[in-house]
Amino acid sequence: MEKIRELSSLLKAGIDEYDQQLKVLQQERLKYIRLSVSDSFGKSDGDSKNSWLLHLQQLEESLDIRLVSMREAIRLAAKSLDGKPDKE
């Protein structure tokens, strides 16, 4: 039962972090849309249109990695709880 509680706690923390990063991504997408509508992108590397697209892509990839990691952790935990050994 202790393993189940620990897993539950870790999953809750992982889901909370994922949700927070998803909110950040949504906010950044809105900023990008506003900049696109008003054609307000800067000329420097940090605020150009390409920089914004790269920034959004990195946030999306980070979320994908978090999701894959959580899924893998769930699979490993389920195997551990069943007493089945991991395949390496």
N, C-alpha and C positions, 0 to 999 in steps of 0.2 A: 504493500500500500504506500510505503514511503517513496518508492520509485515513481509511482503514479502522481503523487503530490508534487514531487520535484519536477517531473515532466510538465505537469499542468502549470506550475509557476513559471517555468522557462518559456513555455508556449505563450502564456499571457504576456510576458515581457516582450517576446519576439513580435507578437501581433501588435502590441502597443507601439513598438518602434516602427514597424511596417506602416501602421496607420499614420503615424506622425510624418514619416518620410513621404507618404502618399499625399498628405496635405501640403507639404512643401512643394512637391512636384506640381500639384494643381495650382498653387499660388504662382509658381514660376511660369507655368503655361499662360496664366492670365496676364502676367506682366509682358510676356512675349507677344500675346495677342494685342495688348494695348500699344506696344511699341510698333507692331506691324500696321495697325490701323492708322496710327498717327505718323508713320514713317519716321520714327524718332531714334532709330538705331545710331549708335556712335560710329566713329571711324577707327577708333583704336581697337586693339585686340580684345580688351576686356568687355567692350559693349557693342561690338559689331554684330550683325545678324548671324554670321557664321559662328561667332563665339556663343551666342545665345542658343543656337541649334545644338552645338556640341555640349553645352551645359545641360540642356534638356535631355539629350541622349544619354549622358552620363548618369543623370538622376534615374532615368528609366531602367538603365542597365543595373544600377545599384539595387533598385526594387526587385528586379527579376532575380538577381543573385540571392537576395534575402529570402524570397519566396522559395526558391530551389533549396536553399539551405534548411529552411524550416521543414519542408517536405522530407528531406533526407533525414533530418533529426527525428521526425515522427516515425519514419520507417525503421530506423535503427533502434529507437526506443521500443517499438512494438516487437521487434525481434528479441530484444533483451527481455521484455516482459514474458514472452512466450517461451523463453529459454532456448531459442534457436540460435545457433552460432552465426556470426556474420560471414558473408562470402567476401574474400579479399581478392 
